[in-house]
Amino acid sequence: MRVFTAPECADHEPGVGHPEARIRLAAVLAALRGDPAIVVSSSPPAALAPLLARHSAAYLATIETTSAAGGGVFDEDTSASAATWGAVLGASGAALAALDCAISDRGHAFAAIRPPGHHALRDRAMGFCFVNHAAVLAAEAHRRGAGRVLIVDWDVHHGNGTQALIETEPTTRFISMHQSPWWPGSGAASERGAGNVFNIPQAAGLAPTVYLEALWDGIAAATDDWLPEIVLVSAGYDGMSGDPLGGFTLEPEHYAEWTRRLRERFPRAPIAMVMEGGYAPERLAAGVLATVRALGG
């Protein structure tokens, strides 16, 4: 099983006491490297071209110059340090490497990265996110010949940035199951984009099987007459029981079950996953490990 990461991801510092701390990725990589069946590879930083498919040149330049100046605040939740631009390029490079692995028929792949991406908008960082990895990968998959791209977002927060970036693209379908009401306040079931957006808002504190089946029912409904040529997953683990930023009750085995079902439902579609949220490091590591093992069969 192939996992891609980048050493630069460890250097991003969002601020003292910030939940998106570097220990998150360290815990994940330690767990993955403890399994001899999993190969963890370091990827080179991304070039700008794939990022420009989703973000403006002026916005990306702002991240770079802010980092070069030692850091700065983008919003109340999202700050850059001197190492943030390097971490963003490193994370994007690992995500693109996972996509390339999947498309090149070398097997499904996972990108263990930070900072996360699914809240990032075209010209705005928010929610700990700077570059929208899932949306970037969808654009790159289309560029490389995929006609239909499915994005599944199982982070506990709605992937508002991903939705905004793909909601006018009928060739990309986006499914998000997320806690509601909850930050960032978007993700109503009535938000349908060009008929390609499928939001599944859920209350906190329900039985884990309710979340398991709700997302799966949404995936089945969204792809009943539309089979994807590639599946991308915004793999957040803040929906796990005990996460400080969410109220869902999921366990590692539920993420593994979703992964197995995706493989079985779309046997001809490669799967590339990118790590999003999850703020209890040991729980995050357990969730990622279960997912990667299931992804590798």
DAFEN-V245483 format. One record per residue. RES is the residue in three letters. SS is DSSP state (A for helix, B for strand, O for the rest). Layout:
# DAFEN-V245483
RES,SS
RES,SS
This chain:
# DAFEN-V245483
MET,O
ARG,B
VAL,B
PHE,B
THR,B
ALA,O
PRO,A
GLU,A
CYS,A
ALA,A
ASP,A
HIS,O
GLU,O
PRO,O
GLY,O
VAL,O
GLY,O
HIS,O
PRO,O
GLU,O
ALA,O
ARG,A
ILE,A
ARG,A
LEU,A
ALA,A
ALA,A
VAL,A
LEU,A
ALA,A
ALA,A
LEU,A
ARG,A
GLY,O
ASP,O
PRO,O
ALA,O
ILE,O
VAL,B
VAL,B
SER,B
SER,B
SER,O
PRO,O
PRO,O
ALA,O
ALA,O
LEU,A
ALA,A
PRO,A
LEU,A
LEU,A
ALA,O
ARG,O
HIS,O
SER,O
ALA,A
ALA,A
TYR,A
LEU,A
ALA,A
THR,A
ILE,A
GLU,A
THR,A
THR,A
SER,A
ALA,A
ALA,O
GLY,O
GLY,B
GLY,B
VAL,B
PHE,B
ASP,B
GLU,O
ASP,O
THR,B
SER,B
ALA,B
SER,B
ALA,O
ALA,O
THR,A
TRP,A
GLY,A
ALA,A
VAL,A
LEU,A
GLY,A
ALA,A
SER,A
GLY,A
ALA,A
ALA,A
LEU,A
ALA,A
ALA,A
LEU,A
ASP,A
CYS,A
ALA,A
ILE,A
SER,O
ASP,O
ARG,O
GLY,O
HIS,O
ALA,B
PHE,B
ALA,B
ALA,O
ILE,O
ARG,O
PRO,O
PRO,O
GLY,O
HIS,O
HIS,O
ALA,O
LEU,B
ARG,O
ASP,O
ARG,B
ALA,O
MET,B
GLY,O
PHE,O
CYS,B
PHE,O
VAL,O
ASN,O
HIS,A
ALA,A
ALA,A
VAL,A
LEU,A
ALA,A
ALA,A
GLU,A
ALA,A
HIS,A
ARG,A
ARG,O
GLY,O
ALA,O
GLY,O
ARG,O
VAL,B
LEU,B
ILE,B
VAL,B
ASP,B
TRP,O
ASP,O
VAL,O
HIS,O
HIS,O
GLY,O
ASN,A
GLY,A
THR,A
GLN,A
ALA,A
LEU,A
ILE,A
GLU,O
THR,O
GLU,O
PRO,O
THR,O
THR,B
ARG,B
PHE,B
ILE,B
SER,B
MET,B
HIS,B
GLN,B
SER,O
PRO,O
TRP,O
TRP,O
PRO,O
GLY,O
SER,O
GLY,O
ALA,O
ALA,O
SER,O
GLU,O
ARG,O
GLY,O
ALA,O
GLY,O
ASN,O
VAL,B
PHE,B
ASN,B
ILE,B
PRO,B
GLN,B
ALA,O
ALA,O
GLY,O
LEU,O
ALA,O
PRO,A
THR,A
VAL,A
TYR,A
LEU,A
GLU,A
ALA,A
LEU,A
TRP,A
ASP,A
GLY,A
ILE,A
ALA,A
ALA,A
ALA,A
THR,O
ASP,O
ASP,O
TRP,O
LEU,O
PRO,O
GLU,O
ILE,B
VAL,B
LEU,B
VAL,B
SER,B
ALA,B
GLY,O
TYR,O
ASP,O
GLY,O
MET,B
SER,O
GLY,O
ASP,O
PRO,O
LEU,O
GLY,O
GLY,O
PHE,O
THR,O
LEU,B
GLU,O
PRO,A
GLU,A
HIS,A
TYR,A
ALA,A
GLU,A
TRP,A
THR,A
ARG,A
ARG,A
LEU,A
ARG,A
GLU,A
ARG,A
PHE,O
PRO,O
ARG,O
ALA,O
PRO,B
ILE,B
ALA,B
MET,B
VAL,B
MET,B
GLU,O
GLY,O
GLY,O
TYR,O
ALA,O
PRO,A
GLU,A
ARG,A
LEU,A
ALA,A
ALA,A
GLY,A
VAL,A
LEU,A
ALA,A
THR,A
VAL,A
ARG,A
ALA,A
LEU,A
GLY,O
GLY,O
